[in-house]
Amino acid sequence: MATVQIAFTDNSDNEDLFTIYRSADGAAVTSAAATEAVATVTWNTTNSIWDIASGVVDSTASAAFVGAAPTADPSTTNSFTVQYEESNAGTYFYGVEAENGIGKSATTSAAGAITIT
């Protein structure tokens, strides 16, 4: 098992959800079936804080912020560092997609080839 950390900066000003993806086939991160959600980061309007939830990669995995959860609202630039436990051996690339009430952004370019043995 390995701890994977993914850092990204929110450059949009109207998103309320981010989905972090990894490619399951070691190729580009796309909307193809080979891409799986690692975690979702959602703006919680009730508590004015970003929440994180584990994705579908592994139902026993947990995703968490490194450090305190960001509290700046979506109209502000935020930096996120997310970590999760990866139990599957392989080489993975990661990407992030923003979403709001209108729809989803394109997924970022695949970044960071990580090999887990």
C-alpha positions in Angstrom: 0.0 0.0 0.0 1.2 3.5 -0.8 0.1 7.0 0.1 -0.4 9.2 -2.9 -0.6 13.0 -2.7 -2.1 15.1 -5.4 -1.8 18.8 -5.4 -3.7 21.2 -7.7 -4.7 24.9 -7.8 -8.3 26.0 -8.4 -8.1 28.8 -11.0 -11.9 29.0 -11.7 -14.3 31.3 -9.8 -17.6 29.5 -10.0 -17.0 25.8 -9.4 -18.5 23.8 -6.5 -17.0 20.4 -7.1 -13.7 18.8 -8.2 -13.2 15.2 -9.2 -9.7 13.8 -9.0 -9.2 10.9 -11.5 -6.5 8.4 -12.1 -6.0 6.3 -15.2 -6.3 2.6 -14.5 -4.4 1.6 -17.6 -1.3 3.9 -17.1 -2.4 6.1 -20.1 -3.9 9.5 -20.4 -6.6 10.6 -18.0 -9.8 10.9 -20.0 -13.5 10.2 -19.6 -12.9 6.7 -20.9 -13.9 3.7 -18.8 -10.2 3.2 -18.0 -10.3 6.3 -15.8 -11.5 6.1 -12.2 -12.4 8.7 -9.6 -10.0 8.8 -6.6 -11.9 11.5 -4.7 -14.4 14.4 -4.9 -13.9 17.8 -3.3 -17.1 19.7 -2.7 -17.9 23.2 -1.4 -20.1 22.9 1.7 -22.2 26.0 1.8 -23.6 25.2 5.3 -20.1 25.1 7.0 -18.2 27.3 4.5 -15.5 24.7 4.0 -14.4 22.2 1.3 -15.4 18.6 2.0 -13.7 15.5 0.6 -15.0 12.1 -0.1 -13.3 8.9 -1.4 -14.1 8.0 -5.0 -14.7 4.6 -6.6 -11.2 3.3 -6.9 -11.3 1.3 -3.7 -14.3 1.3 -1.3 -12.0 0.8 1.6 -9.7 3.7 0.7 -9.9 7.0 2.5 -9.2 10.4 0.9 -8.2 13.4 3.1 -6.7 16.9 2.8 -3.1 17.3 3.7 -3.4 19.9 6.4 -6.6 21.7 7.2 -9.5 21.8 4.8 -9.5 25.0 2.7 -12.1 27.5 3.7 -11.9 30.1 0.9 -15.1 30.1 -1.1 -15.2 29.0 -4.7 -14.9 32.6 -6.1 -11.3 32.6 -4.6 -8.2 30.8 -5.8 -7.7 27.7 -3.7 -4.8 25.3 -3.5 -5.6 21.7 -2.5 -3.4 18.8 -1.6 -5.3 15.5 -1.3 -3.9 12.2 -0.2 -5.3 8.7 -0.5 -4.1 5.1 0.1 -3.5 3.1 -3.1 -3.4 -0.6 -2.7 -3.2 -1.7 -6.3 0.1 -2.1 -8.0 0.6 -0.3 -11.3 1.6 2.9 -13.0 -0.9 5.7 -12.8 -1.5 9.2 -14.1 -3.8 11.8 -12.4 -6.0 14.6 -13.6 -8.6 17.0 -12.1 -12.0 18.1 -13.4 -14.0 21.1 -12.1 -17.8 21.2 -12.1 -20.6 23.7 -11.5 -24.3 23.9 -12.2 -23.7 24.5 -15.9 -21.5 21.4 -16.4 -18.0 20.0 -16.3 -14.6 21.4 -17.4 -12.2 19.4 -19.5 -10.0 17.1 -17.4 -6.5 18.6 -16.8 -3.6 17.1 -18.7 -2.4 13.9 -17.1 0.3 14.6 -14.6 2.7 12.6 -12.5 3.3 9.0 -13.5 3.5 7.1 -10.3 4.5 3.4 -10.1 3.3 1.5 -7.1 4.7 -2.0 -6.5 
